[in-house]
Amino acid sequence: MVFLALLPIIWLVIGLGFLKIPGYKACPIAAVIAAVIAVYAFDMPALNAGTAALEGVALAVWPILLVIVAAIFAYNLTVYTKSMDVIKQMLTTVSNDKRILAVLIGWGFGAFMEGMAGFGTAVAIPASILVGLGFNPIRSILACLIANTVPTTFGSIGIPTTTLAALTDLDPIQLATYITTQLGLLDILCPFFMVIVIGGSVRALKGVFFVTLLAGLALVVPEYLISATLGPELAVMLPSIIIMGVIIIYSKIFKTNDPEYAMDIQTQPVSFSAGVKAAMIFILIFVFLIITSKLVPVINGPLSSIKTSVQIYSAVGAKPYTFVWIATPGIMIILAAILGGKYQGASFGEIFGKFSETMKNLRYTFLTIITVVITAKLMAYSGMTGSIAKALVAATGTAYPAFAPVAGALGAFITGSGTNSNVLFGLLQTAAAADIPGASPIWLAAANSAGAGIGKMLSPQSIAIAIGAVGVVDKDIYGKESEIMKVALPYLIAFIILAGLITYFGQMLI
């Protein structure tokens, strides 16, 4: 039975990892496999299987796909209005030290792109900027892959974490707080690894150690405070602004002057008004998400009450699915993009044309995510996930928490998505916790999400997106996938071991 329960996952590993079948083709097959096994091997009534799949569609569309569409639309509109070019100019006026620029662009701006859009933009855009400035392509991609490991779980306005919370019925604020706790040490270490990669050795830390430390602390401290109070939606976006501010202020006060790492770049100052105009979409996203969050109950309360509960899954005792129509990040991002794009000079025709183009370009993503969520729902409701969890616990015993991040990393490696990894294995983690005396379901679910970001470092999809973006600047990068995976593998192994130790020993403190 355990082997049958594993078949959808085995198929995804083989189809995506070895046969290189696109996700939009492989994932529907996984959903069909899960449905057949659920009905014929786990005795799930056909009606329940059908309604479980429908509930998966509902969860995938609202809010997961809504946020993805909104975030990518906002980014595409920023590029269309040429505002992204102005943002690039602002980033390169800070310093001519390539180590500081790498941390500013790859860590600070990369975290902002992950928090706002995610979906590969946080690696592709910073890496292409760095290569455009003259950085080594492979080192640039590796540095940005490393930088993206920790913000992934709060990417696209926190959608991997909010999806995990919705799927497992866990409190999103506590879940986000636990994830931040588990990733805290990596939050601090990642900028140091970036400097080492860009500089070519540990020696590169000389002269920038303190600003690198500040860049790490500028993520972990506000991320924890935001997670514990507001939840996951702004847990990376707001700290990313603080990171960039800290690096800029430090660089203006304490200038580095090491010829070995100095770059010959031509910078063009950007006026305050031009900078505000270029960043207007992001500014409005931040403002709208804040004022509609639980931090402002006078607005959040009435908007959150505009919702509809629908009984989709037909099993006895099943909970209705609730659609929150207005107080959801996707709606706020779309509104901010429309207003911000108009302020930046785009007509409504151009704005909605770009929205239509975004929808068209994401059509395969829609199919991938919908069928992955269907697979997860079928596996969970039929008992397949619970069967796998029991087998894992039986094999590892009380040591299972040390291996919990591996599942998240595997899911992200396969699918290229922290959200999909949480959908695939989130319920497995909570099921495993139920079979381990004293284990916390929310702690192990958090470990899955933390591990997912680490797995993205080696994901073929992440690397392909980065190469595609960098290839526009440097065509020699094409065909270097295996070389990038080879240099990234030691970092992934180190990160997974560290995450496992934190998960195992940290459970004793919660």
C-alpha positions as CSV (number, residue, x, y, z in Angstrom):
1,M,0.0,0.0,0.0
2,V,2.8,2.4,0.8
3,F,4.3,1.8,-2.7
4,L,1.0,2.6,-4.3
5,A,0.6,5.7,-2.2
6,L,4.0,6.8,-3.4
7,L,3.3,6.3,-7.1
8,P,2.1,9.9,-7.8
9,I,5.3,11.2,-6.2
10,I,7.5,8.6,-7.9
11,W,6.0,9.6,-11.2
12,L,6.7,13.3,-10.6
13,V,10.4,12.5,-9.7
14,I,10.8,10.4,-12.8
15,G,8.7,12.6,-15.1
16,L,10.1,16.0,-14.1
17,G,13.6,15.0,-12.8
18,F,14.7,12.3,-15.3
19,L,12.4,12.4,-18.4
20,K,12.4,16.2,-18.4
21,I,8.6,16.3,-19.1
22,P,7.2,19.8,-18.6
23,G,5.2,20.3,-15.4
24,Y,2.0,21.0,-17.3
25,K,2.2,17.6,-18.8
26,A,3.6,15.6,-15.9
27,C,1.4,17.0,-13.1
28,P,-2.0,16.1,-14.7
29,I,-0.8,12.5,-15.1
30,A,0.1,12.5,-11.4
31,A,-3.4,13.7,-10.6
32,V,-4.9,10.9,-12.6
33,I,-2.6,8.3,-10.9
34,A,-3.6,9.7,-7.5
35,A,-7.4,9.5,-8.4
36,V,-7.1,5.9,-9.6
37,I,-5.2,4.7,-6.6
38,A,-7.4,6.6,-4.2
39,V,-10.6,4.9,-5.6
40,Y,-9.3,1.4,-6.3
41,A,-6.6,0.8,-3.7
42,F,-7.7,3.1,-0.8
43,D,-11.5,2.5,-1.3
44,M,-12.3,6.2,-1.6
45,P,-15.8,6.7,-3.0
46,A,-15.8,8.1,-6.6
47,L,-18.0,11.0,-5.5
48,N,-15.6,11.9,-2.7
49,A,-12.6,11.7,-5.1
50,G,-14.4,14.0,-7.6
51,T,-15.3,16.6,-5.0
52,A,-11.8,16.4,-3.4
53,A,-10.5,17.3,-6.9
54,L,-12.9,20.2,-7.2
55,E,-11.8,21.5,-3.8
56,G,-8.3,21.3,-5.1
57,V,-9.2,23.4,-8.1
58,A,-10.9,26.0,-5.8
59,L,-7.8,26.2,-3.6
60,A,-5.5,26.5,-6.6
61,V,-7.5,29.2,-8.3
62,W,-8.3,31.3,-5.2
63,P,-6.0,32.4,-3.7
64,I,-2.9,30.7,-5.1
65,L,-3.2,31.5,-8.8
66,L,-4.8,34.8,-8.1
67,V,-1.6,35.9,-6.2
68,I,0.7,34.5,-8.9
69,V,-1.1,36.3,-11.7
70,A,-1.2,39.6,-9.7
71,A,2.4,39.5,-8.8
72,I,3.7,38.7,-12.3
73,F,1.3,41.3,-13.8
74,A,2.7,43.9,-11.5
75,Y,6.3,43.0,-12.4
76,N,5.5,42.9,-16.2
77,L,3.8,46.3,-16.0
78,T,6.9,47.7,-14.2
79,V,9.1,46.5,-17.0
80,Y,6.7,47.7,-19.7
81,T,6.6,51.3,-18.3
82,K,10.5,51.3,-18.3
83,S,10.4,51.8,-14.5
84,M,12.5,48.7,-13.9
85,D,15.4,50.4,-15.9
86,V,15.2,53.3,-13.4
87,I,15.2,50.9,-10.5
88,K,18.3,49.3,-11.9
89,Q,20.0,52.7,-12.1
90,M,19.2,53.5,-8.5
91,L,20.7,50.2,-7.3
92,T,24.1,50.8,-9.1
93,T,24.7,54.2,-7.6
94,V,25.4,52.8,-4.1
95,S,29.0,51.5,-4.5
96,N,31.6,50.4,-7.0
97,D,32.6,47.4,-4.7
98,K,31.3,44.3,-6.4
99,R,30.8,42.5,-3.1
100,I,28.5,45.2,-1.8
101,L,26.7,45.4,-5.1
102,A,26.2,41.6,-5.1
103,V,24.6,41.7,-1.7
104,L,22.5,44.8,-2.4
105,I,21.2,43.4,-5.7
106,G,21.2,39.6,-5.1
107,W,20.2,39.7,-1.4
108,G,18.2,42.9,-0.9
109,F,16.6,43.5,-4.3
110,G,16.3,39.7,-4.9
111,A,14.4,39.4,-1.6
112,F,12.1,42.2,-2.7
113,M,11.4,40.5,-6.0
114,E,10.7,37.2,-4.2
115,G,8.4,38.9,-1.7
116,M,6.5,40.7,-4.4
117,A,6.6,38.3,-7.4
118,G,8.5,35.2,-6.7
119,F,8.2,32.6,-9.5
120,G,11.9,32.7,-10.6
121,T,12.1,36.5,-10.9
122,A,14.1,36.8,-7.7
123,V,17.0,34.8,-9.3
124,A,16.6,35.8,-12.9
125,I,16.4,39.5,-12.6
126,P,19.2,40.1,-10.0
127,A,21.5,37.7,-11.8
128,S,20.9,39.4,-15.2
129,I,21.6,42.8,-13.6
130,L,24.8,41.5,-12.1
131,V,26.0,40.0,-15.4
132,G,25.0,43.2,-17.2
133,L,27.4,45.0,-14.8
134,G,30.2,42.7,-15.7
135,F,30.0,40.0,-13.0
136,N,30.9,36.4,-13.8
137,P,27.7,34.6,-15.1
138,I,28.0,31.3,-13.2
139,R,29.0,33.1,-9.9
140,S,26.2,35.5,-10.3
141,I,23.6,32.8,-10.8
142,L,25.0,30.7,-7.9
143,A,25.0,33.7,-5.6
144,C,21.4,34.5,-6.4
145,L,20.4,30.9,-6.0
146,I,21.9,30.9,-2.5
147,A,20.3,34.3,-1.7
148,N,16.8,32.9,-2.8
149,T,16.8,29.9,-0.4
150,V,15.5,31.7,2.6
151,P,13.0,34.2,1.1
152,T,11.2,31.6,-1.0
153,T,8.8,30.5,1.7
154,F,7.4,34.1,1.9
155,G,7.5,34.7,-1.8
156,S,4.6,36.1,-3.9
157,I,3.2,37.9,-0.9
158,G,3.7,34.8,1.3
159,I,1.7,32.4,-0.9
160,P,3.8,29.3,-0.1
161,T,3.2,29.7,3.6
162,T,-0.5,30.9,3.4
163,T,-1.2,27.9,1.1
164,L,0.5,25.5,3.5
165,A,-1.6,27.0,6.4
166,A,-4.8,26.7,4.4
167,L,-4.1,23.1,3.3
168,T,-3.2,21.9,6.9
169,D,-5.6,24.1,8.9
170,L,-2.7,25.6,10.8
171,D,-2.5,29.2,12.1
172,P,-0.6,31.2,9.5
173,I,1.0,33.6,12.0
174,Q,2.4,30.8,14.2
175,L,3.5,28.8,11.1
176,A,5.3,31.9,9.7
177,T,6.9,32.5,13.1
178,Y,8.2,28.9,13.3
179,I,9.5,29.1,9.7
180,T,11.4,32.3,10.5
181,T,12.8,30.6,13.7
182,Q,14.1,27.7,11.7
183,L,15.6,29.8,8.9
184,G,17.1,32.4,11.3
185,L,20.7,31.1,11.1
186,L,20.6,30.7,7.3
187,D,19.2,34.3,7.1
188,I,22.5,35.5,8.6
189,L,24.8,33.1,6.7
190,C,23.5,33.5,3.2
191,P,25.0,37.0,2.5
192,F,28.4,35.7,3.7
193,F,28.2,32.7,1.3
194,M,27.2,35.2,-1.5
195,V,30.3,37.3,-0.8
196,I,32.5,34.2,-0.8
197,V,31.0,33.1,-4.1
198,I,31.4,36.4,-5.8
199,G,34.8,37.1,-4.4
200,G,36.1,33.6,-5.1
201,S,37.3,32.8,-1.5
202,V,36.7,33.5,2.2
203,R,39.3,36.3,1.8
204,A,36.6,38.3,0.1
205,L,34.9,39.0,3.4
206,K,37.8,41.2,4.5
207,G,36.6,44.8,4.6
208,V,32.9,44.0,4.2
209,F,32.3,41.6,7.1
210,F,30.3,44.0,9.1
211,V,28.0,45.2,6.3
212,T,27.4,41.6,5.3
213,L,26.4,40.8,8.9
214,L,24.1,43.8,9.0
215,A,22.5,42.6,5.7
216,G,21.7,39.2,7.3
217,L,20.4,40.8,10.5
218,A,18.3,43.2,8.5
219,L,16.3,40.2,7.2
220,V,16.0,38.0,10.3
221,V,15.0,40.6,12.9
222,P,12.2,42.3,11.1
223,E,11.1,39.0,9.4
224,Y,10.6,37.5,12.9
225,L,8.7,40.5,14.2
226,I,6.4,40.7,11.1
227,S,5.8,37.0,11.1
228,A,4.8,37.0,14.7
229,T,2.4,39.9,14.4
230,L,1.1,40.3,10.8
231,G,1.8,36.9,9.4
232,P,3.6,35.7,6.2
233,E,2.4,38.1,3.6
234,L,4.9,40.9,4.2
235,A,7.5,38.9,6.1
236,V,10.1,39.3,3.3
237,M,8.9,42.3,1.3
238,L,9.3,44.8,4.2
239,P,12.6,43.4,5.4
240,S,14.0,43.5,1.9
241,I,13.5,47.3,1.9
242,I,15.3,47.5,5.3
243,I,18.2,45.4,3.9
244,M,18.6,47.8,0.9
245,G,18.4,50.8,3.2
246,V,20.9,49.4,5.6
247,I,23.4,48.6,2.8
248,I,22.9,52.0,1.2
249,I,23.4,54.0,4.4
250,Y,26.4,51.9,5.5
251,S,28.0,52.3,2.1
252,K,27.6,56.0,2.0
253,I,29.1,56.4,5.5
254,F,31.8,53.7,5.4
255,K,33.2,53.6,1.8
256,T,35.3,50.5,0.8
257,N,38.4,51.1,-1.2
258,D,39.8,47.7,-2.2
259,P,41.1,47.8,-5.8
260,E,40.8,44.0,-6.1
261,Y,37.0,44.2,-5.9
262,A,36.4,47.7,-7.4
263,M,34.3,47.9,-10.6
264,D,34.5,50.3,-13.4
265,I,30.8,51.2,-13.8
266,Q,29.1,54.3,-15.2
267,T,26.4,55.4,-12.8
268,Q,23.6,57.8,-13.6
269,P,21.9,59.5,-10.6
270,V,18.2,59.2,-10.3
271,S,16.1,62.1,-8.8
272,F,13.8,61.4,-5.9
273,S,10.7,62.1,-7.9
274,A,11.8,59.8,-10.7
275,G,12.6,57.1,-8.1
276,V,9.2,57.4,-6.5
277,K,7.5,57.2,-9.8
278,A,9.5,54.1,-10.9
279,A,8.7,52.3,-7.6
280,M,5.0,53.5,-7.4
281,I,3.5,50.0,-8.1
282,F,5.6,48.5,-5.3
283,I,4.9,51.4,-3.0
284,L,1.1,50.9,-3.5
285,I,1.3,47.1,-3.0
286,F,3.0,47.7,0.3
287,V,0.5,50.3,1.4
288,F,-2.6,48.4,0.3
289,L,-1.4,45.2,2.0
290,I,-0.7,47.0,5.2
291,I,-4.0,48.9,5.5
292,T,-6.0,45.7,4.6
293,S,-4.1,43.5,7.0
294,K,-5.1,42.6,10.6
295,L,-2.9,45.5,11.7
296,V,-5.8,47.8,10.7
297,P,-8.9,46.0,11.9
298,V,-11.2,48.9,11.1
299,I,-10.6,48.1,7.4
300,N,-9.7,44.5,7.5
301,G,-12.8,43.5,9.4
302,P,-15.4,44.7,7.0
303,L,-13.4,43.6,3.9
304,S,-12.8,40.1,5.4
305,S,-16.5,39.7,6.0
306,I,-17.1,39.8,2.2
307,K,-16.8,36.0,1.7
308,T,-18.7,32.9,0.6
309,S,-18.5,29.5,2.1
310,V,-19.2,26.5,-0.1
311,Q,-19.5,22.8,0.7
312,I,-17.3,21.2,-2.0
313,Y,-15.8,18.0,-0.5
314,S,-18.7,15.6,0.0
315,A,-17.3,13.3,2.8
316,V,-19.1,13.3,6.1
317,G,-17.9,16.0,8.4
318,A,-15.9,17.9,5.7
319,K,-15.5,21.6,6.2
320,P,-16.8,24.1,3.7
321,Y,-14.3,26.0,1.5
322,T,-14.4,29.8,2.0
323,F,-13.7,32.3,-0.7
324,V,-12.5,35.7,0.7
325,W,-13.3,38.1,-2.2
326,I,-11.7,41.4,-1.3
327,A,-9.3,41.2,1.6
328,T,-6.9,38.9,-0.2
329,P,-3.4,39.9,-1.4
330,G,-4.1,39.1,-5.1
331,I,-6.9,41.7,-5.3
332,M,-4.8,44.3,-3.6
333,I,-1.8,43.7,-5.9
334,I,-3.9,43.9,-9.0
335,L,-5.4,47.2,-7.8
336,A,-2.0,48.6,-6.9
337,A,-0.6,47.6,-10.3
338,I,-3.5,49.3,-12.2
339,L,-3.2,52.5,-10.3
340,G,0.6,52.5,-10.2
341,G,0.8,51.7,-13.9
342,K,-1.5,54.5,-14.7
343,Y,0.6,56.9,-12.6
344,Q,3.7,55.7,-14.6
345,G,2.1,56.7,-17.9
346,A,0.4,53.6,-19.2
347,S,-3.1,53.8,-20.6
348,F,-5.9,51.6,-19.3
349,G,-5.8,49.8,-22.7
350,E,-2.1,49.1,-22.2
351,I,-2.5,48.0,-18.6
352,F,-5.3,45.5,-19.4
353,G,-3.4,44.4,-22.5
354,K,-0.5,43.5,-20.3
355,F,-2.8,41.7,-17.8
356,S,-4.2,39.7,-20.7
357,E,-0.7,38.9,-21.9
358,T,0.3,37.8,-18.4
359,M,-2.7,35.5,-18.2
360,K,-1.8,34.0,-21.6
361,N,1.8,33.4,-20.7
362,L,0.9,31.7,-17.4
363,R,-1.6,29.2,-18.9
364,Y,0.7,26.2,-18.5
365,T,1.4,27.3,-15.0
366,F,-2.3,27.3,-14.2
367,L,-2.6,23.7,-15.3
368,T,0.6,22.7,-13.4
369,I,-0.5,24.2,-10.1
370,I,-4.2,23.1,-10.3
371,T,-3.2,19.5,-10.9
372,V,-0.6,19.5,-8.2
373,V,-3.1,20.8,-5.7
374,I,-5.7,18.2,-6.9
375,T,-3.0,15.5,-6.4
376,A,-2.3,16.7,-2.9
377,K,-6.0,16.8,-1.9
378,L,-6.7,13.3,-3.3
379,M,-3.6,11.9,-1.5
380,A,-4.6,13.6,1.8
381,Y,-8.3,12.8,1.8
382,S,-7.9,9.1,0.7
383,G,-5.3,8.3,3.4
384,M,-2.4,8.0,1.0
385,T,-0.4,10.8,2.6
386,G,-1.1,9.3,6.1
387,S,0.2,5.9,4.9
388,I,3.4,7.4,3.6
389,A,3.9,9.4,6.8
390,K,3.5,6.2,8.9
391,A,6.1,4.4,6.8
392,L,8.5,7.3,7.1
393,V,8.1,7.5,10.9
394,A,8.5,3.7,11.1
395,A,11.8,3.9,9.2
396,T,13.3,6.9,11.1
397,G,11.5,6.8,14.4
398,T,11.9,9.8,16.7
399,A,14.7,11.0,14.4
400,Y,12.2,11.9,11.7
401,P,12.2,15.6,12.4
402,A,15.8,15.7,11.3
403,F,14.7,14.5,7.9
404,A,11.6,16.7,7.6
405,P,13.3,19.5,5.6
406,V,14.5,16.9,3.0
407,A,10.9,16.3,1.9
408,G,10.4,20.0,1.4
409,A,13.7,20.2,-0.6
410,L,12.7,17.2,-2.7
411,G,9.3,18.8,-3.6
412,A,10.9,22.1,-4.6
413,F,13.6,20.3,-6.6
414,I,11.0,18.4,-8.5
415,T,8.5,21.2,-9.1
416,G,10.7,24.3,-8.9
417,S,8.2,25.8,-6.5
418,G,8.0,26.3,-2.8
419,T,4.2,26.5,-3.0
420,N,4.0,23.2,-4.9
421,S,6.4,21.5,-2.4
422,N,4.2,22.6,0.5
423,V,1.1,21.4,-1.3
424,L,2.7,18.0,-2.1
425,F,4.2,17.3,1.3
426,G,2.7,19.7,3.9
427,L,-0.1,17.2,4.9
428,L,2.5,14.5,5.0
429,Q,4.5,16.4,7.7
430,T,1.4,17.0,9.9
431,A,0.4,13.3,9.5
432,A,4.0,12.3,10.5
433,A,3.8,14.5,13.6
434,A,0.7,12.6,14.7
435,D,2.7,9.4,14.8
436,I,5.6,10.8,16.8
437,P,5.1,11.3,20.6
438,G,5.5,14.9,21.5
439,A,6.1,16.1,17.9
440,S,4.5,19.4,16.8
441,P,2.5,19.4,13.5
442,I,3.1,23.1,12.9
443,W,6.9,22.7,13.6
444,L,7.3,19.9,11.0
445,A,5.1,21.8,8.5
446,A,7.4,24.8,9.0
447,A,10.4,22.5,8.3
448,N,8.8,21.5,5.0
449,S,8.5,25.1,3.9
450,A,12.1,25.9,5.1
451,G,13.4,22.9,3.2
452,A,11.5,23.9,0.1
453,G,13.6,27.1,-0.3
454,I,16.8,25.1,0.0
455,G,15.6,22.6,-2.7
456,K,15.0,25.5,-5.1
457,M,18.7,26.1,-5.2
458,L,19.3,23.0,-7.3
459,S,15.9,22.9,-9.0
460,P,16.3,22.5,-12.8
461,Q,13.5,24.9,-13.3
462,S,15.2,27.6,-11.2
463,I,18.5,27.2,-13.0
464,A,16.7,27.2,-16.4
465,I,15.0,30.5,-15.6
466,A,18.2,32.0,-14.4
467,I,20.1,30.9,-17.6
468,G,17.3,32.2,-19.8
469,A,17.5,35.6,-18.2
470,V,21.3,35.8,-18.1
471,G,21.5,34.5,-21.6
472,V,20.0,37.7,-22.9
473,V,23.2,39.5,-21.7
474,D,25.7,36.6,-22.1
475,K,24.9,33.9,-24.6
476,D,27.9,31.8,-23.4
477,I,25.9,30.7,-20.3
478,Y,23.6,28.5,-22.4
479,G,24.3,24.8,-21.8
480,K,26.0,25.4,-18.4
481,E,23.1,23.8,-16.4
482,S,25.2,20.9,-15.2
483,E,28.1,23.1,-14.2
484,I,25.8,25.3,-12.1
485,M,24.2,22.3,-10.4
486,K,27.7,20.9,-9.6
487,V,28.9,24.1,-7.8
488,A,25.5,24.5,-6.1
489,L,25.3,21.0,-4.7
490,P,27.8,21.4,-1.8
491,Y,25.8,24.5,-0.6
492,L,22.5,22.6,-0.8
493,I,23.9,19.6,1.2
494,A,25.3,22.0,3.9
495,F,22.0,23.9,4.1
496,I,19.9,20.7,4.4
497,I,22.1,19.3,7.1
498,L,21.9,22.6,9.1
499,A,18.1,22.7,8.6
500,G,17.8,19.1,9.8
501,L,19.8,19.8,12.9
502,I,17.8,23.0,13.7
503,T,14.5,21.1,13.2
504,Y,15.5,18.2,15.4
505,F,17.0,20.1,18.3
506,G,14.7,23.1,17.9
507,Q,11.6,21.0,18.6
508,M,12.9,20.6,22.2
509,L,12.7,24.3,22.8
510,I,9.2,25.1,21.3
